[in-house]
């Protein structure tokens, strides 16, 4: 057989220890926030029936578009979940009477989207969802903003490096009613409105000129791919562009501007009133406009949102693969979706929530060089100086592990120098060294690898080296664990 080229499918990637360590710490920090706010964990399968995921796919209404799908043994379409919200709606429909109401749940797990990959955008990525199902109270929506702020604070994003943006889908629907766009209760109106929402949602990436093209006939990108637009008339596009520009000021002022833009639209005025209520709730939570802003240009692309929508974006800039410097953009998002459970039960069940994208956060921190140096501490490495004494070395490892310390026995081949090189590569803080003579005398040597590296870098005089803190000490074998602890604390 010919050799197969080792490669990862486009949009997927391997994660090594340095990334996984940061990712795990992020997850635990976010999990702690969710728990503090009273959310409980839930897990659902990676695969769902395609009809459970519904017609609200990222870019298509067919199983082949936007999701990875296949036919089950019975011929039904099953698909990898593209988010954690649709599976939640299925759980609520299945187990509703057995669940507390409101249901406050969080779920952390991978999702898969068959979309065009890009910088920081993958086809498999981890989401950290939290949702409140069973209440229409705007306090639940304001709480989403508080959780997003607390979550990003918890993973170490500085307050000035992110902001949470809020809008209300009812407001944009009011603007569209005002310009005479067909209602979304018809296939044509629904398709046109969704195209318009997706056009506005691309403002950060394409700029105002690109959005203008997508509000009209459409846009061709650099690769020659053409995206059909919302086909608005010029007199219709004008108010939409005015709506997009109505942000960038205090929340109360944004609400006042939006009142003028929705005119007499009942649904639009309802959306403005909801934003005004949320403004007061956010103030009561200590979240001013410097942390949570009302941004009419943020609409979220998915069709199932029915009210307030949310997005957390990083404001610091990173360099693209082509050298372009730009703001990194969104790392979390969500909204209110009061109609999703109704697909199963025929009854509206109000719900709201959001998701923090840990992999997006990880990509942003790496692209901005906020992480990169590997400061992780590896295991203590017990070297093997005499193969005949292997049981003695194994006992040392067992004692260290029994004391709660990470330790491993060198299992490779090679002499002392190779073993120390291995220990350095493993980021071992200490190497345990014991030859036959030392063991016969009841002793072991401990080499402080971190201190040794510091001394090697800072001290050039051999006498000063010997008189300073020793990088290697010989201790009684019975004191192995105690002396290792002392060395770790000293370092």
N, C-alpha and C positions, 0 to 999 in steps of 0.2 A: 504494500500500500504506500502511496505517496504521502509524504509528511503533510499534515494539516497545518495551515498557518494559525498560530495562536493569536486570536483577536477577540475583542468584546463587541457585541452588537452595538450599532450606532445609538447613542443616547443612554447607554448603560456604562457603568464603570466599576472597577474594583476599589475597595476601600481597605487601607492598611491601618495598622495599630494607631498611628499618630492621629489620623482623622477619626477613627472609631472612638478613641479616648475622649476627644473633644466633643464628639457627637453624643456619647453616653452621658457626659457631664451636663451638656445642654438639656438632654431629655430629662434627666433627674431634676434639674433646676425648674424646668417647665412643669413637670409632674408635681413638684412641690407647690407651685403656684396654683395649679388646678385643684389640688387637694385642699389648700388653704381657703379657696373660694367655695368649697363644698361640692365639687364634682366627683363622681365615682367612676371607676374604670369599667369599660366594656370592650369585648373583642368579638369581631365578626370574621367570617371566612374571607380569604383572598378572592375566591370565585363566587360570583352571584349569577343568577339567571339574567340574561341581557334585559329582559323586560322589567326586572327589578331596578336596574340602573336607569331605565326610562329613556325618554326621547331627549333628555337634556344633556346630550353629549357635548364635549368641548367645541367641536367643529362640524359635527355631522349628525344626522338622524338615523344612521344605519349602523348595524353592529360592526361592520368592517371599518368604520371611520371613527377615529378618536379613541377607540378602545382595542385591546387585544382580545379577540373572541375566537371561540371554536365551538364545534357542535358536540354535545354530550352523546352518550350511548343511545339515548332516546330521540336524538335528532334535534333537541332544543339547543338554542344558543346559550352558552355560558361565557362569561367574560371576567377578566381580571378587573377588580373594582378600580374606577378612576378617581374616586374620592371616598370619604368615610361617611358622607351625609346620606347618600341614597341607601346604603345598608342600614343606617340608623332608622330611616323611615320605615324600612321593612320590619325591623325589630319592634318598633312601636306598634305597627299594624298587627304583628303576630302575637305580641305579649301584652298589649295595652292594659287590660284589666289587672294584670299582675304587677304592673310597674307603678312606682309612686308618681303622682302628678302634682306639680311639674316634675319631669325627669331631668336630672342634671347629670350628664355623663361626659366622660372624656375617653378618647381612644387614640392610641399612638401606634402607628403601623405604616407599612409601605403601601403605596398606590402606584398604578401604572397608567400612562397615557401615551397613546400612539400619535404623538405630535412631533413637529419639527424641533430637534434639539437646538440649543443655543448656549451661550455662556451662562453657566449657573442654572440651566434648565435641562432636566434629564427626563428620560422616559420612565424611570423607576426612581421614586423618591419617598422620603418619609414625611408623614403629616402628623401633627399633634393637634387633634380636634377637641373642642369642647362645645357643648350645646345645652340649651335649656328648652325642653319640649313640653308644651302644655300650658303656656301662658302667653297672652298678648300684651302683657305689661311692658311699657317702654323702659322700665327699670332694668329689665333683662337685657335690652339692647345697649343701654348705657353701661351695664356691667361688662358686656363684651369688650368695650373700649378699655375699661379698667383692667381686665384680665390681660389684654394684649400689652398694655403698658407695663404691667407687673411682670409679664413673661419676658419681655425684651430687657427690662431692668435686671431680671434674675440671671440671664445668660451673659450679662456684662456689657450690653450695648449702652453707651453713654446717652443721657437724656437729649443732648443736642444732636445726636447722630440718627435719630429716627422720629417719626411722627405718625400718629394714627389719623387716617382720613375717614370721614363719615359723609354719606350722602343718603338720599331716600329715593327709591325707584318710583314712588308715587309722584315725586316732583317732576322727574323727567317725563313721566307719562302725561302729566298735566301740560308740560310744554308741547309735547307731541299732539295732544288733543287740540291745543290752541292753534297749531299750524295746519290742522286738518288731516293728520295722518290717520290711516285706517286703524281701527281698534284691534287689539291683539286677540280678540275672540274669533277672528277669521284667519284662515291659513295665510292669506296674502299680507294682512296687517301684522300678524305675528312674525312672519319672515322678515318683513321690512324693518320692523322695530328691533328685532334681534340684530340685524345687520347694522343698524344705526348704533345700538349699544356697543357692539364690538368695535365699531369705528372710533367712538369716543374713548373706549377703553385702551386704544393704542396711542393716545396722545403723547405719553411720555416717550414712547419708542419712535414714533413717526413725526412728531411735531404737528403744529397746527395745519401746515400745508398738506401733509399726508392725510390728516383727518378730513380736511376739505375734499380731497379726492375721493375718499371712501364714503363721504356723505353724498357725493354725486354718482357718476357712472361707475367709478372704480379706480383701482390703482395697480400699476405694474411695478414690481420691485426690481432690484438690480439684477436678479437672476432671470428675469423675463417672465416670472409667474404673475398672472393677473388675478386680482381679488375683486370680485364684483361688489359694487357699492350699494348704498341704500336707495339710490336714485331719487334723491330729494330735488325739488325745484329750487332755483336760487332764492326765491322769496321764502321758502321753507327752511333752507339751510341757515339763513341769517339769524333768526331767533335761537336756533340750536347753538350756533357759534357764540352768540351773546350769553347764552346760558352757561357754556363751558367757561367763559371768562369771568363769571360772576363771583368767583371765590377770592382767595388771597386777602382776607381781612378778618376782623373779629367775627365770631360765630353769629352774634345777634345781627350784625350788619349783613352777613350773607343771607340770613333768613329774610331780612327786609327786602333785599334785592330779588330773591326768589319769589316773594309774594307778587312783585310787579311782573315777573316773567310768566307766571302761570295764569295770569288774568283771572277769569271767573271759573276756571276748571275746578270742579269739586274735588276730584282726586288729587290734583296738584296742591290745592289749599290744605287738604288733609295731610299731605306729606310735609308741607312747611310747618304746620302746627306740631307734628310729631318731632321735627327737628328742634323746634322751640322748647318743647318739653324736655327733650334730651339735653339741650343746652343747660337747663336748670339742674338736671340730675348730675351732669358732669361737673358743674361748678360745686355741687354739694359733695362730690367725691374728691374734690381737690385737683381736678384735671382741667387746667385752663387751656386757652387757645394755643399756647406754646407747645402743648403735648397732643391735644386732640383738635383737629381742624375740620370745618365743614368744607368739602371740596366737591362742587357740582360736576367737575370733569371726571370724577371717579365713579364708574357705574357698575363695574363687575360684569363679566361677559355672560355668565350662565343665566338661563332664562327663568330658573325657578325662584329667584328672589322676588319678594313681594313688597318690601318696605325698606327699612334702614339697611344699608350695606356698609361694610367696613374694609379697610385696607391699612396695613402697617408698612411703611416704606422707609428704607434706609436713605439718609440724605447725603452721606459722604460719597465721594466719587471714586471710581475704580477705572482701570485701563482695560479696554476691550482687547480681544486677540489681535485686532488690526491696529491697535495703538490709540484708538479713540478714547478719550476720557469722558466719562458720563456718570451720573448718579446711578447707584446699583439698582434701586427700585424696590418693588414689593417683596416682602418676605412673609406676609400673613394676610389673610383675607376671609371674608364671610359675609353673612347677612341674614335677614329674616326670610323664612320660607314657609309661609302658612299653608301652602297648598300641596306640599309634597306627600304627606301621609294620606291625603284624600284620594290619591291614585289607587290606594288599596282598599280603603274603608268607605269611601263616599262621603266622609265627614271631615270637615276642616279641623286640623289640629295645629294650633299656632306653635311656631318654633323659631329659634334664633341661635346663632353660634358663629364660630370662626375657627380657623386652622392656622397654626404657625408652621411654616416650612423649615424644618431644621436643616435640610440639605442646602436650601437657598441661603440660610444664615451662614452655614459652614463655608459655602463658596464665596460669600461676601467677605467674611473675615479673612479668608485666605487671599482673595484678590486684593484686599486693602492692606495686606501684610500685618493684620492685627494678630494673626497666629502664624506659626511657621517653625519657630525653634521648638525642638522636641525636648520638653523638660520632664517627661515622664520618668519615673523610677522603675527600673527593672527588678528582677529577682536577685537575691544573693546567690552567687554561683559557688558551689563546692567543687573544687578541682580534684582531679584524680592523679595523684602522684605515683601510686603503686596499685596496679590492677589486683594484686593479691589481697589488698585491704579494702576492696570494693564494699563489702558489708559495713565496714566502719564509716565510710563516706556516706552510705545510704542512711545509717543511723543519724548522722549529723543533719542530713536533709530532713529526716522525719522529725527530729527535735525542733528544728527551726520552724517547720510548717505547723507542728503542734503548738508552738508559741504564738501562732498567728502571723508569722513572717513569710513572705513570698520567697521561696528558695527552690533551686533545681540542682541536680547533679549533672556535671558535664558528661554527655553521652556520646560525644564525637570521638575522633581519633586525633592524636597529635600530642606534642610535648607541652611544656609549661607555657612557653611564649604564645603558642597558638591558643591555649586555653584562656590566657589573659586577654588576648585579642578578641576572642569570642565574648568574654564577659563585658568588655568595653562596648562591643556592638549591641549587646543585650541591655546596655545602660545599667549594668549591675552596680550597686553602691559599694559592695564588698565582695571580695573573693576569699574563700576559705581555703587555706593551703596546709596540707599536712602530709609529709613524707613518712616513710617507715620509722626513721629515727625519732622524729617528733612524736609520733603516735606511741612509740615504745616508752618515751619519756613522759607521756601523759599530757602533751601540749598540742596546740594548733596555732597557726599564724593567720592573722586577719589583715588583709590588704585593703585599705580605704582607697578605692579607685577614684572617687571624686576628689579627695584631698590630694592624691598623687598627681592627678592631672593639673590641679591648681598649682602645686609646688613646681611641677615641671615647667609650667608656663611663666611662673613669677620668680623662681630662685635659680640662679646660675652657679652659685658658689656651693661646692659639695659639703664644706664644713658647716655652712649655715643650714644646709638641708638636714644634716645629721642632728644639729642642735635644736632645730625647730620641732614642731609637732610631727611625730613620726607617721609616715603613711602606712607603715606595716608594723604590727606588734605581735608578740608571741604571748599567748595566755594559756592557763590550764584548760585542758579539754573539758572539764566539768563546768567551766564558766563560759562555755561557748555562747549560749543564748544571751546571758547577761552582758557580756562584753560586746556582742553584736548590737544590742540595744543601746549601749553607751555610745558606741561609734556612730550609730545612726542619729541619735539625738545631738551629738556634738557637731555633726555635719549639717 
